[in-house]
Amino acid sequence: MKGREESEIKSESKSQEIRDSVINRSNIRVETHHHHHYPSSKSEETKDSEEPEESRLKEFLERPERALWSIALPVMAGMAIQTMYSIVDMLFIGQLGGDSITAVAFNMPLYFFVMGITFGVGTGLTSSISRAIGAENKKRADNAANHGLIIGLFLGISLTIFGLILGKKVLSTLGAPDEMLDESWDYLRVTCYGMTFIVFAIVFRSILAGEGDMKFPVMVAVIGTVLNIILDPIFIFDLDKYGGFGLGMGVEGAALASVVSQTIVFSIFVYMLFWKDHAYISFDLKNFTFSPEIMKEILWVGIPSSISMIIMSFGQAVFNYILVEGYESDAVAAYTISGRLDMLMFLPIMGIATGLVTTVGMFTGAKRMDKVRSIIIYGISRAFVIVAIASFIVFISAPYIMGLFTDDPVIEEIGIGALKTLCFAYPFVGIAMPCGRIMQGLGRGVPVLVITALRVLLISAPLAYYFANNGYDIVWIWYSIAISIGVSAIVGPIWVWKTINSLEEANSVN
């Protein structure tokens, strides 16, 4: 629906690294506080012989809570850095004026559309790889990763062509006013040129997440984010009058900074994964063999996940339209700013949820449903408590926070109201969002789609439209979002538990 609900969308760094313990009887790699090092595998024969030596399965089974945090903490750290960039980016764009903020805001549904498709497929890829590793089938895990690269190439090229040909028309359809359309299109057009690199960065991250390695993707994300922050003012502003160098490209510059940084991120991934063999997973596209079964497994989770995120993107567009028509463009600006802030709120949720995809996937592949149950209870309870505490802090500091982003009293007032109202719903996102990722780890993609459609299409968007068109105060728009979150937090756990019960019954029969 917006940044608060996506953020399914962004990457990661571990505050405390863990060691790999002895795995499957012999020759085990040990991780220290240095970088990961994975032995290369140059042939199919070598790959098969290394399979029992490199998997993290035994460590994950022995210490599931520690395994969860070994993934969650890097995710949180990486997303924190990316979110800080998003906030800094908005601060820079805000200096161009409220119209520029709104112009960029109309790109957000398209951004979430792209991220939704890519992250959705990436989730299917992570789930497939983690379950293959859980079943101790490295060859299948490698093949799944190679299929992911093919999918990534197809998506990157397709989305680039689509954006360049139809992007401006889509922006107009989404409600961008004529006076802002050119500026919105400037931002989108430049972004399209780097689309393939953005897609591949997510694919590489998803592959490494499947094997339980989040440290390296986070390190790369940090490099890209820092570079982005450095390039933003250089590309956006004319700094000559301050004695510096600046291109003065406005919102185009903000987009170009992102494209350049993502290109560098892509290059680092390629170098480390293909030349340095920094992965348990092995890439062998020269001998790639298409497998309908593996493709189906990836897409069975990936497509529903992608569609669910597209629905959230649609929800974002609907909310922008509702706010413009019912409450003027200032409401869109406030909504966009508050959405960037919510990303910080959701860091622990996204970290834990991402960790649950891998851990649940591995434990399911190993047919250890007892471990699946225990890690689910542990993860969701921690997410709820952490976000409840964070919500209280945001609630009492909302005026100060909004004042950092804008001096427009109207935008500030609307943004404060949004933050304070949604703080009561945020902790329940700590239940709803992990449930969706758990189902993906279990190899089930459809429940995520159903719950998202229920939340966005049947609850929040219709309610918001009704309130806006019947003279209700804007706070009722935030109530509609809160109600939808509450419903998801009820339906999600029920569906998860029923699915686990059915898998246990199937395992007992077999």
VENWONOR-V62302 format. One record per pair of residues at least 12 apart in sequence whose ideal C-beta (glycine too) atoms are under 7 Angstrom apart, sorted by sequence separation. I is the first residue (numbers start at 0). J is the second residue. If there is no record, write none. Layout:
i->I j->J
i->I j->J
//
This chain:
i->18 j->30
i->128 j->140
i->131 j->143
i->204 j->216
i->233 j->245
i->234 j->246
i->319 j->331
i->322 j->334
i->359 j->371
i->362 j->374
i->435 j->447
i->17 j->30
i->18 j->31
i->170 j->183
i->232 j->245
i->233 j->246
i->235 j->248
i->401 j->414
i->463 j->476
i->466 j->479
i->16 j->30
i->170 j->184
i->234 j->248
i->235 j->249
i->401 j->415
i->128 j->143
i->359 j->374
i->435 j->450
i->16 j->32
i->37 j->53
i->127 j->143
i->128 j->144
i->318 j->334
i->358 j->374
i->359 j->375
i->463 j->479
i->167 j->184
i->170 j->187
i->235 j->252
i->398 j->415
i->462 j->479
i->166 j->184
i->234 j->252
i->235 j->253
i->397 j->415
i->124 j->143
i->234 j->253
i->355 j->374
i->355 j->375
i->459 j->479
i->462 j->482
i->166 j->187
i->234 j->255
i->397 j->418
i->459 j->480
i->166 j->188
i->231 j->253
i->234 j->256
i->397 j->419
i->124 j->147
i->355 j->378
i->354 j->378
i->458 j->482
i->459 j->483
i->27 j->52
i->28 j->53
i->162 j->187
i->163 j->188
i->166 j->191
i->231 j->256
i->393 j->418
i->394 j->419
i->458 j->483
i->26 j->52
i->230 j->256
i->25 j->52
i->351 j->378
i->23 j->51
i->163 j->191
i->394 j->422
i->458 j->486
i->23 j->52
i->162 j->191
i->227 j->256
i->230 j->259
i->393 j->422
i->454 j->483
i->22 j->52
i->120 j->150
i->227 j->257
i->230 j->260
i->351 j->381
i->351 j->382
i->22 j->54
i->159 j->191
i->162 j->194
i->390 j->422
i->454 j->486
i->227 j->260
i->453 j->486
i->454 j->487
i->22 j->56
i->23 j->57
i->120 j->154
i->226 j->260
i->348 j->382
i->22 j->57
i->159 j->194
i->347 j->382
i->390 j->425
i->19 j->55
i->22 j->58
i->158 j->194
i->159 j->195
i->390 j->426
i->20 j->57
i->117 j->154
i->223 j->260
i->226 j->263
i->450 j->487
i->453 j->490
i->20 j->58
i->116 j->154
i->223 j->261
i->347 j->385
i->348 j->386
i->19 j->58
i->155 j->194
i->156 j->195
i->347 j->386
i->386 j->425
i->387 j->426
i->155 j->195
i->158 j->198
i->223 j->263
i->386 j->426
i->450 j->490
i->20 j->61
i->223 j->264
i->450 j->491
i->222 j->264
i->344 j->386
i->386 j->428
i->155 j->198
i->383 j->426
i->386 j->429
i->154 j->198
i->155 j->199
i->113 j->158
i->219 j->264
i->222 j->267
i->344 j->389
i->344 j->390
i->383 j->429
i->151 j->198
i->382 j->429
i->383 j->430
i->17 j->65
i->151 j->199
i->219 j->267
i->446 j->494
i->219 j->268
i->344 j->393
i->379 j->429
i->151 j->202
i->379 j->430
i->382 j->433
i->17 j->69
i->431 j->484
i->148 j->202
i->379 j->433
i->420 j->474
i->147 j->202
i->378 j->433
i->443 j->498
i->13 j->69
i->421 j->477
i->424 j->480
i->428 j->484
i->431 j->487
i->435 j->491
i->438 j->494
i->15 j->72
i->416 j->473
i->420 j->477
i->424 j->481
i->427 j->484
i->431 j->488
i->434 j->491
i->438 j->495
i->441 j->498
i->14 j->72
i->147 j->205
i->416 j->474
i->420 j->478
i->423 j->481
i->427 j->485
i->430 j->488
i->434 j->492
i->437 j->495
i->13 j->72
i->147 j->206
i->421 j->480
i->13 j->73
i->109 j->169
i->340 j->400
i->413 j->473
i->417 j->477
i->421 j->481
i->424 j->484
i->431 j->491
i->438 j->498
i->12 j->73
i->200 j->261
i->416 j->477
i->420 j->481
i->424 j->485
i->427 j->488
i->430 j->491
i->434 j->495
i->441 j->502
i->11 j->73
i->14 j->76
i->144 j->206
i->189 j->251
i->215 j->277
i->375 j->437
i->430 j->492
i->11 j->74
i->13 j->76
i->11 j->75
i->12 j->76
i->186 j->250
i->190 j->254
i->193 j->257
i->197 j->261
i->200 j->264
i->11 j->76
i->12 j->77
i->105 j->170
i->108 j->173
i->185 j->250
i->186 j->251
i->189 j->254
i->193 j->258
i->196 j->261
i->200 j->265
i->203 j->268
i->336 j->401
i->11 j->77
i->185 j->251
i->189 j->255
i->192 j->258
i->196 j->262
i->199 j->265
i->10 j->77
i->11 j->78
i->186 j->253
i->190 j->257
i->10 j->78
i->105 j->173
i->182 j->250
i->186 j->254
i->190 j->258
i->193 j->261
i->200 j->268
i->210 j->278
i->336 j->404
i->9 j->78
i->105 j->174
i->189 j->258
i->193 j->262
i->196 j->265
i->203 j->272
i->210 j->279
i->336 j->405
i->105 j->175
i->210 j->280
i->10 j->81
i->207 j->278
i->9 j->81
i->206 j->280
i->56 j->132
i->56 j->133
i->102 j->179
i->106 j->183
i->333 j->410
i->337 j->414
i->363 j->440
i->54 j->132
i->101 j->179
i->105 j->183
i->109 j->187
i->124 j->202
i->128 j->206
i->132 j->210
i->329 j->407
i->332 j->410
i->336 j->414
i->340 j->418
i->355 j->433
i->359 j->437
i->363 j->441
i->56 j->135
i->363 j->442
i->102 j->182
i->106 j->186
i->121 j->201
i->125 j->205
i->129 j->209
i->329 j->409
i->333 j->413
i->337 j->417
i->348 j->428
i->352 j->432
i->356 j->436
i->360 j->440
i->54 j->135
i->98 j->179
i->102 j->183
i->106 j->187
i->113 j->194
i->117 j->198
i->121 j->202
i->124 j->205
i->128 j->209
i->329 j->410
i->333 j->414
i->337 j->418
i->344 j->425
i->348 j->429
i->352 j->433
i->355 j->436
i->359 j->440
i->124 j->206
i->128 j->210
i->351 j->433
i->355 j->437
i->359 j->441
i->99 j->182
i->103 j->186
i->118 j->201
i->121 j->204
i->122 j->205
i->125 j->208
i->330 j->413
i->334 j->417
i->345 j->428
i->353 j->436
i->356 j->439
i->51 j->135
i->102 j->186
i->117 j->201
i->121 j->205
i->125 j->209
i->329 j->413
i->333 j->417
i->348 j->432
i->352 j->436
i->356 j->440
i->50 j->135
i->124 j->209
i->348 j->433
i->355 j->440
i->50 j->137
i->46 j->137
i->47 j->138
i->46 j->138
i->46 j->141
i->8 j->111
i->5 j->111
i->8 j->114
i->5 j->114
i->8 j->118
i->7 j->118
i->375 j->495
i->372 j->499
i->371 j->499
i->368 j->499
i->368 j->502
i->304 j->439
i->368 j->503
i->144 j->280
i->148 j->284
i->145 j->282
i->144 j->282
i->145 j->283
i->368 j->506
i->74 j->213
i->81 j->220
i->141 j->280
i->145 j->284
i->300 j->439
i->363 j->502
i->73 j->213
i->77 j->217
i->80 j->220
i->84 j->224
i->91 j->231
i->140 j->280
i->141 j->281
i->304 j->444
i->307 j->447
i->311 j->451
i->366 j->506
i->70 j->211
i->73 j->214
i->76 j->217
i->80 j->221
i->87 j->228
i->91 j->232
i->303 j->444
i->307 j->448
i->310 j->451
i->314 j->455
i->145 j->287
i->300 j->442
i->302 j->444
i->303 j->445
i->306 j->448
i->310 j->452
i->321 j->463
i->325 j->467
i->70 j->213
i->77 j->220
i->81 j->224
i->84 j->227
i->88 j->231
i->173 j->316
i->301 j->444
i->304 j->447
i->317 j->460
i->321 j->464
i->324 j->467
i->325 j->468
i->330 j->473
i->73 j->217
i->77 j->221
i->80 j->224
i->84 j->228
i->91 j->235
i->146 j->290
i->300 j->444
i->303 j->447
i->307 j->451
i->311 j->455
i->174 j->319
i->208 j->353
i->299 j->444
i->303 j->448
i->310 j->455
i->314 j->459
i->318 j->463
i->174 j->320
i->211 j->357
i->310 j->456
i->314 j->460
i->321 j->467
i->103 j->250
i->146 j->293
i->326 j->473
i->102 j->250
i->142 j->290
i->146 j->294
i->209 j->357
i->174 j->323
i->208 j->357
i->99 j->249
i->143 j->293
i->147 j->297
i->99 j->250
i->142 j->293
i->146 j->297
i->59 j->211
i->128 j->280
i->95 j->249
i->143 j->297
i->55 j->210
i->95 j->250
i->55 j->211
i->92 j->250
i->92 j->253
i->91 j->253
i->88 j->253
i->127 j->293
i->127 j->296
i->127 j->297
i->124 j->297
i->123 j->297
i->126 j->300
i->123 j->298
i->123 j->299
i->35 j->212
i->120 j->297
i->123 j->300
i->124 j->301
i->122 j->300
i->123 j->301
i->35 j->214
i->122 j->301
i->35 j->215
i->120 j->301
i->123 j->304
i->119 j->301
i->122 j->304
i->119 j->302
i->119 j->304
i->120 j->305
i->119 j->305
i->116 j->305
i->119 j->308
i->115 j->305
i->118 j->308
i->115 j->308
i->116 j->309
i->10 j->204
i->114 j->308
i->115 j->309
i->115 j->311
i->111 j->308
i->112 j->309
i->115 j->312
i->16 j->214
i->13 j->213
i->111 j->311
i->112 j->312
i->13 j->214
i->111 j->312
i->11 j->213
i->12 j->214
i->13 j->217
i->108 j->312
i->111 j->315
i->11 j->216
i->12 j->217
i->10 j->216
i->11 j->217
i->12 j->218
i->10 j->217
i->108 j->315
i->107 j->315
i->108 j->316
i->11 j->220
i->12 j->221
i->10 j->220
i->105 j->319
i->104 j->319
i->54 j->279
i->53 j->279
i->101 j->328
i->104 j->331
i->129 j->356
i->133 j->360
i->104 j->332
i->107 j->335
i->129 j->357
i->133 j->361
i->132 j->361
i->133 j->362
i->101 j->331
i->126 j->356
i->130 j->360
i->133 j->363
i->134 j->364
i->101 j->332
i->104 j->335
i->125 j->356
i->129 j->360
i->133 j->364
i->134 j->365
i->100 j->332
i->125 j->357
i->129 j->361
i->132 j->364
i->133 j->365
i->130 j->363
i->131 j->364
i->122 j->356
i->126 j->360
i->130 j->364
i->46 j->281
i->97 j->332
i->100 j->335
i->129 j->364
i->39 j->276
i->37 j->276
i->37 j->277
i->37 j->278
i->40 j->281
i->35 j->277
i->37 j->279
i->89 j->336
i->89 j->339
i->86 j->339
i->85 j->339
i->85 j->342
i->82 j->342
i->82 j->343
i->82 j->346
i->79 j->346
i->78 j->346
i->75 j->346
i->78 j->349
i->75 j->347
i->78 j->350
i->74 j->349
i->75 j->350
i->74 j->350
i->72 j->350
i->71 j->350
i->74 j->353
i->71 j->351
i->74 j->354
i->71 j->353
i->70 j->353
i->71 j->354
i->67 j->351
i->70 j->354
i->67 j->354
i->70 j->357
i->67 j->355
i->67 j->358
i->66 j->358
i->63 j->358
i->59 j->358
i->7 j->308
i->59 j->361
i->5 j->308
i->56 j->361
i->60 j->365
i->5 j->311
i->4 j->311
i->60 j->367
i->63 j->370
i->67 j->374
i->56 j->365
i->60 j->370
i->63 j->373
i->97 j->407
i->0 j->311
i->63 j->374
i->67 j->378
i->93 j->404
i->129 j->440
i->93 j->405
i->130 j->442
i->64 j->377
i->97 j->410
i->126 j->439
i->0 j->314
i->1 j->315
i->90 j->404
i->126 j->440
i->0 j->315
i->89 j->404
i->126 j->442
i->1 j->318
i->122 j->439
i->0 j->318
i->123 j->444
i->3 j->338
i->2 j->338
i->6 j->342
i->1 j->338
i->2 j->339
i->3 j->341
i->2 j->341
i->6 j->345
i->2 j->342
i->3 j->345
i->6 j->349
i->0 j->455
i->0 j->459
//
